[in-house]
């Protein structure tokens, strides 16, 4: 079964207050109720919204879910309840939720199918952790990548848009048959700087290009795009290429940082050209 992101189902951040969660639930439940909605998947989405609120709307269940989510599980990832789930009272719940929820819910709060509530597999070895540094291009497009672990070569599927610090779980590939958790890091890039899903690239311009405006081809991770530099663009100005950052929901943006490069005069003729330019703009006061 797959790990569920209940926050995404309700469309709220993990920092949402109880009131915000209730408001989001009521809005979606009203919109997706099968007696009201004409959407083809409304009934399934309605069930998913109810399941998400059953967990996030209950303080104890939400705390347990947040503690589990903090271990690195990601939406859509193959999930198996960890062997210590339910120990120490932190995750100890009975089957008190409504029937008809997913196997994921039942594995956490209902004891799974065919077993007593609260029953959990025991004795599974602890997960092994490793770090994998990837290129920004791989994070953008996704790829299959090999990693060496204990003299073994493993194939890892890197999903597009994965962020630094996120983990990929390979079931049974860790020490003594436990899971292997691979934490992703980005390698430094010669061209881009990264902030979340947003990218920034520096674009050098000649003074006359900045003054008069120009249309240039600008590199992005998805290929070159045309960008119109407006007249009068100064150093430090940022122009946005919407949606051209790293994939996500929503995708990030790419920002183009203007840097004006001034040529150094090489002879009297070129120095005279700069002197003439100064005469043409007597009122220009860059430090005013």
N, C-alpha and C positions, 0 to 999 in steps of 0.2 A: 504494500500500500504506500501511498505518497503522503509526505508531510504537508499539512494544510496551514496556510497563513491566514488565520482568522481576522487579523487586522486588515489585510487586503480585501477580504470578502466584504467587510463592512465599509471599506474605503476610508479608514481612519489611521492615523499614525500610531505607533506603539506607545507614544506619550499621551494619547488622548485620555481625557478625564472620563469618569463614569457617566457624567451628563452628556458628554459628546458621543459616547458609545451608544447610549440609549436613543439619542436624537437620530443618529445614523441608522440604527436598527429600525426605528419607527418609520423613517422615510422610505427605506428600502422595502420593508414589509408591506407598506401601503402600496408601493409602486408595483411589486412583484406578486401580490396575492393572486392566486389562480382565478379567482372570481372577478378580478379586475383587469389584469394584464393580458394582452393578446400576443406577447412575445412567445416564440416557440419553446424556449427553455425556461420560461418563468417559474414553473413548478419546481424544477431542480434548483434553480437559483434561490427560490423562496426557502426551500429546505436548508440550503447552505447558509443563508442569512440567519435562520433560526438556530442552527447549530453553532454558528459563530457567536451569537448573542448568549446562548446557553453557557458558553465558556467565559467570554469577556464580560458579560453582565454579572457574573458571580465573582466576588472578590477573591475567594479561596481558589476557585478553578483558574481564574486569570493569573494569580500568582504562580500556581503550579505550571501553567502553560508558558508563562514568561521565563521561568527558570529552565524549562526544557528548551525553549527556543534559543536561549542564551548559550546553549551548548554547541550551536553552529548548524543546526538543521535548517535547510532552505526549502522554500516552496517547490513542490513537485519532486523533491528528492525521495528516493526509496527510504522508507522509515521502518524501524523496528524499535519498540520501547526499550530503553536502556535497562540493563539488569538491576540497577539500583533504583529504578522508578518505583515510588511508593514506600521506600524505606525512610525511616526517621520521621514519618508523619508529614513531610512536605508535600507528598503527592498521593496521600492515602484517601481515596474517594470511593464511595459506594456507587451502585448503579441507580442514581436518583434522577437522572435526566430523562427527558422524553424519549420514547422509542422511535426507531426509524432513522437514527443518525448514522453517520458513516462508520466504517470499520476503524478509521483513525480515531474517532471520538471514543468508540467502545474500547479500543485498546488502551486508552488513557484513563477513562472515567467509568467504564462499564465492565471491565474485566475481560473484554474480548468475547468472541463467540465460542460457545461450547464449553465454557469453564465458569468457575465461580467468580463473582465480582471481586476484583482486586487481585486475581491470580496473575502472576508475572513470571516469565522465564528467569531462572537464576543461574549464576555461575559463569556467565559469559565474560571472557577476558576484557580488560579495559582497552579502549581504543588507543591506537598508536597515532602519533601526530607527525606530520612532515610539512615542509614549506616548499612551495613551487613558485619560482619567479618566472613571469611570462612577459612577452613583449606587449606593448599597447595595441599593436595590430591584432594580436591574438585575442585580447580582451574585447576588441571591437567586433571581430568577425566570428569568434568562436573557432575551435579547432580540436582535433585529436592530438594529444601530445604524450610523449613517453617520459616516464620518470623512473629513475633507478632507486630501488628500495631493497636494502639487504641483499645485494647481488642479483636482484630480480628486476626485470623490465616490465613495467605496467603501462597500459594504455589508459590515459585519462581524457575524458571528454570535457573540454573547457566550454561552458556555455557563453554565448555572446552577451556582453554587458556585465560580466562578473566583476565584482569590486574587490579591492585589497582588503584582506581580513576575512573575506568569506571563505567557507570551507566546502570541499567536495568530499563526500563520504564514499569509500569503496568498501562494501560489505565483505567481511571475512578476509581482507587482504592485509590486516595488521599482524602484530605479534601474537603467536599462539592462537591464531584463528579469529582474533578480534577484528574490529573494523579499523580501517585506515582513514584518518582525517587529514586531508591535504589543504593547508591554508595557502591562499593565493596572495602573491605580492606582485607589484609592477616593477619591471626594470626601468631605470631612468631612460628618458627619451631625448634624443638630440634636438628635437623640434618642438615638442609639445610639453606643456606643464598641465597637471591634472588637479582638479578640485571637485571631488565627488564624481559626477558624470560629465562635468563641464571641462572643456579643453581650451587652452589659450596658446596662440601662436604669435610670434613677433613678425611684423611686416615692415621692413625698411623701405622708406620712400625718399626720393630726391626732393629738395625744397620745391622745385617747380611742379612736381607731381602732387605734393600736398597742397600747394597754393591753388592750382588750376583744377584739381580733380583728375582722376584717371580710373579706367576699368582694367582690372588685373585678374589673372588666374591665381587662385589661392588654393594650396593643398589642404585636403581634409583626409581623414582616415578612409573615407568612402570614395576618394577620387577628387580631382580638381573641380572647383566651381568658380564662376565669374563673380567678382565683387566690385561694385562701384564705390570708389573712394570719393566722397563729396568734396567740393572745393573748400579750402580753408581747414582741412583736417590737421590738427596739431599733434605733436608727440604726446603719448599717453592716452590718446582717445581709443576707446574700444568699440569695434563694430561687431555685431552679433550675427552669426549664421545659425538660425534657429534649427534645432533638431539635428545638428551636425556633430554633436558630441558622442559619448558612448551610449549604446542602446540601453533602454530601460522604459519604464512606464511612469512618467513620460521620459523620452530620451533627453540626454543632456544637450547643451548648446556648444558651439565653438565660437570663441571670441578672438578677434584679430586685433592685436595691439599695435598701434601705429608708432613707428620710430623714424624720425626724420634724420637722415644722414647728410651731413654737409661736406661737400668736397673741399679739399685743401688746394688753394691756387698754386700752380706749379711755375708760373712765370709772370712777367709784368702784364701781359695781355689779359690773363685770367684774373689777376688782382684788380686790373682796371674795370673788368666786367662786374666784379663785386662792388667796387666803389660806385659805379654807375647805378647799380641796383639800389644802393643806399640813398643816392640822390633822388631816385624815383619814389621813395617812400619816406619822406622827411618826417612825417607824423607817426611813424611806427615806433612804439616804445615797448619793447618786450619785457622790461622790468617795471613798467608803470603799475 
